[in-house]
Amino acid sequence: MTSLTIPTATWHPAWLTAHSEWGPGLHEDGFGLLAGDEVTSPLGFAAWLRRLSEDGQCTYWWITEGDDVLGGIALRHSSHPLIPRAGHIGYGIRPSARRRGLATWAVCRVLEEAHLLGLEQVRAVCAPRNTASIRTLENLGGVLDKPTGESIRSYRLQTRPPPVPAHPRS
């Protein structure tokens, strides 16, 4: 079953497998990875997770299935300084897990989390040639903001309340 999972050290081997699939660089959107983060050693990985968990302006989840990390997604809260450039929501799906609807599923779940934080609308951005993200954001009702240049497409998405669980039968 696919889940949004809070990052923990127990996922280190699975995360390293996903990380190696992306190849070198900082292009794993949604993971909060910075150039100075050392994530290969257990101590470095734990320090990175500590930094993520102490970031009171952003919530991070990994998109997991079984024992695999398939991607990451972040929700920047209303006061986060990266929102003007990177939006409220950032996400990435590892190459082998793409084209399964995981990004749409994860963004939909995070729109519910944003609603619980009191946000009515959030911003998500992507590169103009990232057709998969464009399709994801538009399928979720994202409205393209005025063009801000050729380097970014910015969408506004309405948040949504989580579904009400069905009443259990007696």
FIGUTOR-777900 format. One record per residue: residue number from 1; x, y, z of N, C-alpha, C in turn. Coordinates in steps of 0.2 Angstrom, whole numbers. Layout:
<pts>
 seq neast nnorth   nup caeast canorth  caup ceast cnorth   cup
 NUM     X      Y     Z      X       Y     Z     X      Y     Z
...
</pts>
This chain:
<pts>
 seq neast nnorth   nup caeast canorth  caup ceast cnorth   cup
   1     4     -6     0      0       0     0     4      6     0
   2     3     11    -4      6      17    -4     4     22     2
   3    10     25     5      8      29    11    13     35    10
   4    10     40    14     15      46    16    18     45    22
   5    24     44    23     28      42    28    32     48    31
   6    32     49    37     37      53    41    44     50    40
   7    49     54    38     56      52    37    59     50    44
   8    62     44    44     65      41    49    71     37    47
   9    76     36    52     82      33    50    81     26    48
  10    76     22    50     75      15    47    74     15    40
  11    73     21    36     72      21    29    79     22    26
  12    84     23    29     91      24    26    92     20    20
  13    93     13    21     94       9    15    90     11     9
  14    83     11    10     78      12     5    79     19     2
  15    80     24     6     81      31     3    87     31    -1
  16    93     28     1     99      28    -3    98     25   -10
  17    94     19   -10     92      16   -17    89     21   -21
  18    84     25   -18     80      30   -22    85     35   -24
  19    89     38   -20     93      43   -21    98     41   -27
  20   101     35   -27    106      33   -32   102     33   -39
  21    96     31   -39     92      31   -45    92     38   -48
  22    91     43   -44     91      50   -47    98     52   -50
  23   103     49   -48    110      52   -50   112     58   -46
  24   118     60   -48    121      66   -44   117     72   -45
  25   117     76   -40    114      83   -40   109     84   -35
  26   106     90   -35    101      91   -30    94     92   -33
  27    92     87   -37     85      88   -41    80     83   -38
  28    80     81   -32     75      77   -29    70     81   -25
  29    66     84   -29     61      89   -26    57     86   -20
  30    56     89   -15     51      86   -10    55     83    -4
  31    62     83    -5     66      79     1    69     84     5
  32    70     91     3     73      96     7    81     95     8
  33    83     92     3     91      90     2    94     96     0
  34    99     98     4    104     104     3   111    102     1
  35   114    106    -3    121     104    -5   126    102     0
  36   125    104     6    129     102    12   127     96    16
  37   122     93    14    119      87    17   123     81    15
  38   126     78    20    129      71    19   125     66    21
  39   122     62    17    117      57    18   119     50    17
  40   125     49    15    127      42    14   128     38    21
  41   131     42    26    133      38    32   127     39    37
  42   126     34    41    121      34    46   121     40    50
  43   127     43    52    127      49    56   125     55    52
  44   127     56    46    125      61    41   118     61    40
  45   115     55    38    108      54    37   104     56    43
  46   106     54    49    102      56    55   102     64    56
  47   108     67    55    109      74    55   104     78    50
  48   104     75    44     99      78    39    92     77    41
  49    90     71    44     83      70    46    81     75    52
  50    86     76    57     85      80    62    84     87    60
  51    88     89    55     86      96    52    79     97    49
  52    77     91    45     70      91    42    65     92    48
  53    66     88    53     61      87    58    61     94    63
  54    66     97    63     66     104    67    64    110    63
  55    63    109    56     60     114    52    53    115    53
  56    51    120    58     44     121    60    40    125    54
  57    43    126    49     40     130    43    38    125    37
  58    40    119    38     39     114    32    38    107    35
  59    34    103    32     32      96    34    35     92    28
  60    38     87    29     41      82    24    38     75    25
  61    36     72    20     34      65    20    38     62    14
  62    39     55    15     41      51     9    35     47     7
  63    35     46     0     30      42    -3    33     35    -3
  64    30     31     1     33      24     2    28     19     0
  65    31     13    -2     26       7    -4    30      1    -2
  66    28     -3     3     31      -8     5    38     -6     9
  67    43     -9     6     50      -7     9    53     -1     5
  68    50      2     0     53       6    -5    51     13    -4
  69    56     18    -5     55      25    -5    54     27   -13
  70    48     29   -14     46      31   -21    47     38   -23
  71    47     42   -18     47      49   -19    47     53   -12
  72    47     60   -13     46      64    -7    41     70    -9
  73    38     73    -4     34      78    -5    35     83     2
  74    35     89     1     35      94     6    30     99     6
  75    27    101    11     22     106    12    26    112    16
  76    27    118    13     30     123    16    24    127    19
  77    24    129    25     19     133    29    19    140    26
  78    14    144    28     13     150    26    19    155    27
  79    23    154    32     28     159    33    35    157    30
  80    35    151    26     42     149    24    44    154    18
  81    51    155    19     54     160    14    55    158     7
  82    54    151     6     55     149    -1    48    149    -5
  83    43    150    -2     36     150    -5    36    155   -12
  84    39    161   -11     39     165   -17    42    162   -23
  85    48    158   -22     52     155   -27    50    148   -29
  86    48    144   -24     47     137   -24    40    134   -23
  87    36    139   -21     29     137   -19    28    134   -12
  88    22    132   -11     20     129    -4    22    121    -5
  89    21    118   -11     22     111   -12    27    110   -16
  90    32    105   -14     37     103   -19    37     95   -18
  91    38     92   -24     38      85   -24    42     82   -30
  92    44     75   -29     48      72   -34    46     64   -33
  93    46     61   -39     45      54   -39    51     51   -43
  94    54     46   -40     60      43   -42    58     40   -49
  95    63     40   -54     62      38   -61    58     32   -62
  96    60     26   -58     57      20   -60    49     20   -57
  97    47     24   -53     40      24   -51    36     29   -54
  98    38     33   -59     34      38   -63    29     34   -67
  99    24     39   -69     19      37   -73    14     32   -70
 100    13     32   -63      9      28   -60     3     32   -56
 101     3     39   -57     -1      43   -53     1     44   -46
 102     7     43   -44      9      44   -37    10     51   -35
 103    12     55   -40     12      63   -38     5     65   -37
 104     1     64   -42     -6      66   -41    -9     64   -34
 105    -8     57   -32    -11      55   -26    -7     59   -20
 106    -1     60   -20      3      63   -15     1     70   -14
 107     0     74   -20     -2      81   -19    -9     81   -17
 108   -13     77   -19    -20      77   -16   -20     76    -9
 109   -16     72    -6    -16      71     1   -13     77     5
 110    -8     80     2     -5      86     5    -9     92     4
 111   -14     92    -1    -19      98    -1   -23     97     5
 112   -25     91     7    -29      90    13   -25     92    20
 113   -19     91    20    -14      93    26   -14    101    26
 114   -13    104    20    -13     111    20   -20    114    22
 115   -25    111    21    -32     113    23   -32    113    31
 116   -29    108    34    -29     107    41   -25    112    44
 117   -20    115    40    -16     120    43   -19    127    42
 118   -25    127    39    -29     133    38   -27    137    32
 119   -24    134    27    -22     137    21   -28    135    16
 120   -31    140    13    -36     139     8   -34    138     1
 121   -28    141     0    -25     140    -7   -17    139    -6
 122   -14    135   -11     -7     135   -10    -4    136   -17
 123     2    136   -18      6     138   -24    10    132   -25
 124    11    129   -31     16     124   -33    19    126   -40
 125    25    125   -41     29     127   -47    32    121   -50
 126    33    122   -56     37     117   -60    40    120   -66
 127    45    117   -69     48     119   -75    43    119   -81
 128    44    124   -86     39     124   -91    39    118   -96
 129    45    114   -96     45     108  -100    43    101   -96
 130    42    102   -89     40      96   -85    33     95   -86
 131    31     91   -92     24      90   -94    21     85   -88
 132    25     81   -85     21      77   -80    19     81   -74
 133    23     86   -72     20      90   -66    15     95   -69
 134    15     97   -75     10     101   -77     4     98   -77
 135     4     91   -80     -2      87   -80    -5     86   -73
 136     0     84   -68     -2      83   -62    -6     89   -59
 137    -3     95   -59     -6     101   -56   -12    103   -59
 138   -13    102   -66    -19     104   -69   -24     99   -68
 139   -23     93   -67    -28      88   -66   -31     89   -59
 140   -27     92   -54    -29      93   -48   -33    100   -47
 141   -34    103   -53    -37     109   -53   -33    115   -52
 142   -26    115   -53    -22     120   -53   -23    125   -58
 143   -23    131   -56    -24     137   -61   -17    140   -62
 144   -15    141   -68     -9     144   -70    -9    152   -68
 145    -4    154   -64     -3     161   -63    -1    164   -69
 146    -1    171   -69      2     175   -74     9    172   -75
 147    11    172   -82     18     169   -83    23    174   -79
 148    28    171   -76     33     174   -73    40    174   -76
 149    40    171   -82     46     170   -86    46    163   -89
 150    51    162   -92     52     155   -95    55    150   -91
 151    57    152   -85     60     147   -81    56    143   -76
 152    49    146   -75     45     143   -70    38    144   -72
 153    34    139   -71     26     139   -71    24    139   -64
 154    19    143   -62     17     144   -55     9    142   -56
 155     7    138   -51      0     136   -51    -3    137   -44
 156    -9    139   -44    -13     140   -38   -18    134   -37
 157   -18    131   -31    -22     125   -30   -26    126   -24
 158   -33    125   -24    -37     125   -18   -36    119   -14
 159   -35    120    -7    -34     115    -3   -41    112    -2
 160   -41    106     1    -48     102     2   -48     99     9
 161   -54     99    12    -54      95    18   -53     88    17
 162   -50     84    22    -49      77    21   -56     74    21
 163   -57     68    18    -63      65    18   -66     62    24
 164   -72     63    25    -75      60    32   -75     53    32
 165   -72     50    37    -73      42    37   -80     40    37
 166   -81     34    34    -88      31    34   -89     29    41
 167   -96     30    43    -97      27    50   -97     20    50
 168   -94     17    55    -93      10    56  -100      7    57
 169  -102      1    54   -108      -2    56  -108     -6    62
 170  -113     -5    66   -113      -9    73  -115    -16    72
</pts>
